[in-house]
Amino acid sequence: QVQLVESGGGLVQAGGSLRLSCAASGRIFSINDMGWHRQAPGKQRELVATITRGGRSEYADSVKGRFTISRDNARNTMYLQMNSLKPEDTAVYYCNADVRTLRSGDYWGQGTQVTVSS
């Protein structure tokens, strides 16, 4: 069984930084695209950033220039470096991955809370 576990969330003041991690474990053959999403209270979940296995990344306009997505294929781990955080970045952040395994498919983590105070 594949599990994705996020970590690194917390409370930070506006202008501060946080680094989120997403570690995949289980009987994994390979991981294709990975991504970070977030959901603020009362809002729909939105895509924050994605990264291919080869390292090509894309970002939502709202985070371009402030967030950086990266991954370590050998460790089956993905990261999100978040700088210049704003109160509107407050949300639960989820990671997802297209995992090749005995039951290949799209897997999601349980989420990690990021709160940015003004």
C-alpha positions in Angstrom: 0.0 0.0 0.0 1.3 3.4 -0.9 1.2 6.3 1.5 2.0 10.0 1.0 2.8 11.9 4.2 3.2 15.7 4.3 5.2 17.6 6.9 6.6 21.0 7.6 3.4 23.0 8.0 3.0 25.5 10.9 2.4 29.0 11.9 4.5 31.8 10.4 4.3 35.6 10.2 3.7 37.3 6.9 6.9 37.6 4.9 8.3 34.4 6.5 9.2 31.0 4.9 8.2 27.4 5.3 9.4 24.2 3.6 6.9 21.4 3.1 7.9 17.9 2.4 5.9 15.0 0.9 7.3 11.5 1.4 5.9 8.5 -0.5 6.3 5.1 0.9 5.3 1.5 0.1 5.9 -0.8 -2.8 6.6 1.9 -5.4 7.9 1.1 -8.8 8.1 4.7 -9.9 6.4 8.1 -9.5 5.4 10.2 -12.5 4.0 13.7 -12.0 3.7 15.1 -8.4 1.9 18.2 -7.2 0.9 20.4 -4.3 -2.6 21.6 -3.8 -4.2 23.7 -1.1 -7.6 24.3 0.3 -8.5 27.4 2.4 -11.6 27.4 4.6 -14.8 27.9 2.6 -12.9 27.6 -0.7 -12.3 24.9 -3.3 -9.1 23.0 -3.4 -6.7 24.7 -5.9 -3.5 23.6 -7.6 -0.4 25.3 -6.4 2.4 23.6 -8.3 3.3 20.5 -10.2 6.6 18.8 -11.2 7.3 16.0 -13.6 9.7 13.2 -13.0 12.2 15.0 -15.1 11.9 18.1 -13.0 9.8 20.4 -15.2 7.6 22.5 -13.0 4.6 24.7 -13.3 3.0 27.1 -10.8 -0.3 28.9 -10.1 0.0 32.6 -10.9 -0.6 33.4 -7.2 2.6 31.7 -6.1 5.0 32.3 -9.0 8.2 33.8 -7.8 7.6 33.0 -4.2 7.2 29.2 -4.1 9.6 26.5 -5.5 8.7 22.9 -6.1 11.4 20.2 -6.2 11.7 16.5 -5.8 14.2 13.8 -5.0 13.4 10.8 -7.1 15.8 8.5 -5.2 13.9 9.3 -1.9 10.4 9.4 -3.4 10.1 12.8 -1.8 8.8 16.2 -3.0 9.3 19.6 -1.5 7.7 23.0 -1.6 9.8 25.9 -0.5 7.5 28.8 0.3 8.9 32.3 0.7 7.4 35.7 1.2 4.3 34.1 2.6 1.1 36.1 2.7 -2.0 35.6 4.9 -3.9 34.5 1.8 -1.5 31.5 1.6 -3.2 30.1 4.7 -4.7 26.7 3.9 -4.3 23.0 4.3 -1.7 21.9 1.8 -2.0 18.5 0.2 0.4 16.6 -2.0 -0.5 14.1 -4.7 1.4 11.8 -6.9 0.8 9.5 -9.9 2.4 6.4 -8.6 3.3 3.2 -10.5 2.7 0.4 -8.0 0.7 -2.8 -7.8 -2.4 -0.6 -7.8 -1.2 2.3 -9.9 -3.0 5.5 -9.7 -3.3 9.0 -8.1 -2.5 9.1 -4.4 -3.0 11.9 -1.9 -1.6 12.8 1.4 -3.6 13.7 4.5 -2.6 17.4 4.4 -0.6 19.8 6.5 -1.9 23.1 7.9 -0.1 26.3 6.9 -1.2 29.5 8.7 0.3 32.9 7.9 -0.5 35.7 10.4 -0.6 39.3 9.4 
